[in-house]
Amino acid sequence: MNTDKKSWGNFPLFLLFLLILSIGIGLLAFWKMLSPGIAQNPVTTAKNSQPYTLGERNQQLASPSLKAMDDEFTQLVEHVIPSVVSITTTTAPDREALVRQFFGLGGGGGVSKSSKMGSGMIVSSDGHIVTNWHVINGASQIAVQMSDGRTLPASIAGVDQRSDIAVLKINAENLIPIDFGDSEQVKVGQMVFAVGNPFGLQETVTQGIISAKGRRTTSEAANEFFQTSATINPGNSGGPLIDIHGKVIGINNFILSRSGGSEGIGFSIPSNVAHRVYEDVVQHGRVIHPWLGVVMRPLTPGLARQLGLNNTQGALVAATLATSPAEKAGLLGGDVIISIDGRTVRDGKDLRNRVAEATVGSHVTFSILREGKPMELSTIMDEEPTN
């Protein structure tokens, strides 16, 4: 009897143990179900998931708009590349060094030829090529290599040192010219592509934006520049800067760099400047420069106060030359030119650039300040005298 009572006395404890164990297992299962990061049953995952290959997954990631953009860029480059050329120039040995070598005299330096490389663009089916003047300056021989592998000699059709633009001529068939765009319509922030042959690497394309307009340099170039983030390196000079329509809006010219390499600050000559030089060379055989005929004087704060001006904005006329467009317009010493045809003139260099952009024979209107009072004058631009 004592044994039976003992057995029955342990049974409720055993039931309590089973109840606690069941509750614990249930809580553990519930916790696992709710806990983040807990892996699901691999068998269930394999049944319910639809695995993709790497190619299918990458294709899903490429949206239709990105693919369309990629196709557009590719077609754009393919359209432009045949119009871009590589230019190699050779400079003749120094004449004095040749004479010294001939007579066996020392100290004359080497007599080997030197060469340099640049880029250019075909702008007519007749074989005209536009590049930078500094690319071909001093060259005794010029060779042009095209994208199809042909290498041809080139002659100089005309140059404009002021704008750093040169026009070459080659004799070839099946040429594909590139179209000029209107650089006046260029906007800061728009996408651009620089095409050229940096370091002799042909058909190189880099992409960026127009970072700024109206940049000036310390050079005597009679034009302002576009600043671009598109990578420009040695050998890119003379090549085109194109917009998304494949039209030339600039001629790649130089970079600013502390290291000597590209740092995302490149400069291009506006296409309208190059187009004007090309048209002059083809139509007249030379570059025609417009002329205003004024002598300028820096507008200092002291002079501004004497003239009754609030600031130093504008180009101060010191005098006009006889029979010049400026004299015919009625400009006088002491006048301050503040705009030409609605375009602001900040100083004398601005005035020079605005005059350079005008066309000989065109009607030009000046906004001026005379003794502090606004006036408007007009004249017809003449060609710059040869002397």
Secondary structure, DSSP 4 states (H G I P E B T S, - for coil): -HHHHHHHHHHHHHHHHHHHHHHHHHHHHHHHHHSTTPPPPHHHHHHH-----HHHHHHHHS-HHHHHHHHHHHHHHHHHGGGEEEEEEEEPPPHHHHHHHHTT-SSS-----EEEEEEEEE--TT-EEEEEHHHHTT-SEEEEE-TTS-EEE-EEEEEETTTTEEEEE---SS--PPPB--GGG--TT-EEEEEE-GGG-SSEEEEEEEEEEEE--SS--SS-EEEE-S---TT-TT-EEE-TTS-EEEEEEEE--SSSS--S-EEEEEHHHHHHHHHHHHHHSSPPPEE--EEEE---HHHHHHTT-SS--SEEEEEE-TTSHHHHHT--TT-EEEEETTEE--SHHHHHHHHHHS-TT-EEEEEEEETTEEEEEEEE-EEPP--
